[in-house]
Amino acid sequence: MNLTDIRDIKALLARHGFRFSKSMGQNFLIADWVPRDIADAAGLDKGCAALEIGPGIGPLTVELSRRAGKVAAVELDKALLPILAETLADCPNVEVIPGDVMKLDLGLLAAEKFPGLPVRACANLPYNITTPVITKLLEAGCFQSVTVMIQREVARRICAAPGEADCGAFSLFCQYHAACELLFEVPPDCFLPAPKVTSAVVRLTPRPAPPVEGDREAIFAVVKAAFAQRRKTLLNALSAAYGSRFSKEQLRQILSDCGLPETVRGERLGLAEFAALARALG
């Protein structure tokens, strides 16, 4: 069975009486190069393990099983479990785990399923859970890399540099935790049903240490304040968030001490500037 051949897919789904769920954002791959290239990008070998989220009918899972020593695939949709039992029957190194990834302790899961093995995360993520899942994967602190296919606009946002229009709070969060690379794009006609947007694959490689010094919560409190109202200058954004502690003149002086003009907007700042501001506001 070819898990990216549209005729085989339709026959498989009909045999199991499967219906697509819009709420789960299900789009199955119908281009064989996509799961192959995603698995290649994950950098797997038989000495490591892979955690997949949302295997669908299993085309990426099969490619991961060919490269990794062990694979665990977390699937929320119970209707897909009997399908996966069929499509992964020849993949003895794969375990399908029914459940909601947002309710799992990923560090504990990795330790239980892959004792002693380095673990990489790899997934074709539903668009509607992209941000919370990536946040959870990065904060788990147990993955050597996170390679995911997501909406192209979100991929660009993750990788955007300070000063670029796409740069925002989530960009800085991801770049604080990992080195971020946009690898390649995947057009809508590679999916069944075809989504209305283009997808892209990104690889996030967690950093051994934060790229800036300072308290993480304090830094991202300033980041949150700066992007809460993007059209405001940073001075006005900080005044709205920290006005109970500092006068506007004090905030103006803090910006000046950090080498920042009072007219600058938060999107122009990188992690180093936000860390300096967090220390000054501390």
LINWO-V815694 format. One record per backbone hydrogen bond with DSSP energy under -1.0 kcal/mol. CO is the residue of the C=O (numbers start at 1). NH is the residue of the N-H. If there is no record, write none. Layout:
BEGIN
co/nh
CO/NH
CO/NH
END
This chain:
BEGIN
co/nh
2/5
5/9
6/10
7/11
8/12
9/13
10/14
11/15
12/16
13/18
21/26
22/25
28/192
31/34
32/36
33/37
34/38
35/39
36/40
37/41
38/42
40/43
45/48
48/69
49/120
50/72
51/122
52/74
55/58
58/62
59/63
60/64
61/65
62/66
64/68
70/50
71/95
72/52
73/97
74/54
75/99
77/80
78/81
80/84
81/85
82/86
83/87
84/88
86/89
88/91
91/94
93/71
95/73
97/75
100/103
101/104
104/106
105/109
106/110
107/111
108/112
109/113
110/114
114/117
118/49
119/144
120/51
121/147
123/149
126/129
127/130
129/133
130/134
131/135
132/136
133/137
134/138
135/139
136/140
145/121
146/204
147/123
148/202
149/125
150/200
151/155
152/156
153/157
154/158
155/159
161/164
164/167
168/172
169/173
170/174
171/175
172/176
173/177
174/178
177/207
179/205
181/203
184/201
186/199
187/190
188/191
190/30
192/28
198/152
199/186
200/150
201/183
202/148
203/181
204/146
205/179
215/219
216/220
217/221
218/222
219/223
220/224
221/225
222/226
223/227
229/232
233/237
234/238
235/239
236/240
237/241
238/242
239/243
242/245
242/246
247/251
248/252
249/253
250/254
251/255
252/256
253/257
254/258
255/260
256/259
261/264
264/234
265/268
266/269
267/163
270/274
271/275
272/276
273/277
274/278
275/279
276/280
277/281
END
